[in-house]
Amino acid sequence: MNIDPRNTASHLYAQNLAKQNAAGQAQQASKPDQAAAGDKLELNALDKLRQIPEVRPEMVAKGKELLNDPNFPSKEMMNDLAKLIVPFADDE
């Protein structure tokens, strides 16, 4: 599995935001006060997202704990996952 180390989430968000703004300019022109408020809300949400650390230490610790657990994933979890992958009963 290849993991791209570059964080492109903010780039994709900005790209999608630009597309939405371009598509909705005609609607925004008729309601400028509401459009400005909406933009401010979207920017506040983006600022909050940027404040969240990319690596959460509690989740790393949980992952290490599970990695060292010989019973993880449990047989029940594996059966549930298998049912999602192959959606038919074992007796068929």
C-alpha positions as CSV (number, residue, x, y, z in Angstrom):
1,M,0.0,0.0,0.0
2,N,1.4,3.4,-0.9
3,I,0.6,6.3,1.3
4,D,1.1,9.9,0.0
5,P,2.9,11.8,2.8
6,R,1.6,15.1,1.4
7,N,-1.5,16.4,3.1
8,T,-3.7,17.5,0.3
9,A,-7.0,17.7,2.3
10,S,-6.7,21.5,2.7
11,H,-5.8,21.9,-1.0
12,L,-8.8,19.8,-2.1
13,Y,-11.1,21.7,0.3
14,A,-9.9,25.0,-1.2
15,Q,-10.3,23.7,-4.7
16,N,-13.9,22.6,-4.0
17,L,-14.6,25.9,-2.3
18,A,-13.4,27.7,-5.4
19,K,-15.7,25.6,-7.6
20,Q,-18.7,26.3,-5.3
21,N,-18.0,30.0,-5.3
22,A,-17.7,30.1,-9.1
23,A,-20.9,28.2,-9.6
24,G,-22.8,30.2,-7.0
25,Q,-21.8,33.7,-7.9
26,A,-25.1,34.5,-9.7
27,Q,-27.0,33.5,-6.5
28,Q,-24.6,35.4,-4.3
29,A,-25.1,38.6,-6.3
30,S,-28.8,38.6,-5.5
31,K,-28.2,38.0,-1.8
32,P,-24.8,39.6,-0.9
33,D,-25.4,39.7,2.9
34,Q,-26.2,36.0,3.1
35,A,-23.3,35.0,0.9
36,A,-20.8,37.0,3.0
37,A,-22.1,35.3,6.2
38,G,-21.8,31.8,4.5
39,D,-18.3,32.5,3.4
40,K,-17.4,33.5,6.9
41,L,-18.9,30.3,8.3
42,E,-16.9,28.2,5.8
43,L,-13.7,30.0,6.7
44,N,-14.3,29.5,10.4
45,A,-14.8,25.8,9.8
46,L,-11.6,25.6,7.8
47,D,-9.7,27.5,10.6
48,K,-11.0,25.0,13.1
49,L,-9.9,22.1,10.9
50,R,-6.4,23.5,10.6
51,Q,-6.2,23.8,14.4
52,I,-6.6,20.0,14.8
53,P,-3.2,18.3,14.8
54,E,-2.5,15.9,11.9
55,V,-1.2,13.3,14.3
56,R,-3.2,12.6,17.4
57,P,-1.1,11.0,20.1
58,E,-4.0,9.2,21.7
59,M,-4.8,7.5,18.4
60,V,-1.2,6.5,17.8
61,A,-1.1,5.0,21.3
62,K,-4.4,3.1,20.7
63,G,-2.9,1.8,17.4
64,K,0.2,0.6,19.1
65,E,-1.9,-1.1,21.8
66,L,-4.0,-2.9,19.2
67,L,-0.9,-3.9,17.2
68,N,0.6,-5.6,20.3
69,D,-2.8,-7.4,21.1
70,P,-2.6,-11.0,19.8
71,N,-6.5,-11.2,19.8
72,F,-6.9,-8.1,17.6
73,P,-8.8,-8.2,15.3
74,S,-11.1,-10.7,17.0
75,K,-12.7,-13.6,15.1
76,E,-16.1,-11.8,15.4
77,M,-14.6,-8.6,13.8
78,M,-13.1,-10.7,11.0
79,N,-16.4,-12.4,10.3
80,D,-18.2,-9.1,10.2
81,L,-15.6,-7.7,7.8
82,A,-15.9,-10.8,5.6
83,K,-19.7,-10.4,5.5
84,L,-19.2,-6.9,4.2
85,I,-16.7,-8.1,1.5
86,V,-18.6,-11.2,0.5
87,P,-22.3,-10.6,1.2
88,F,-23.7,-14.2,1.2
89,A,-24.0,-16.8,3.9
90,D,-21.4,-19.4,4.7
91,D,-23.7,-22.3,4.0
92,E,-24.2,-21.4,0.3
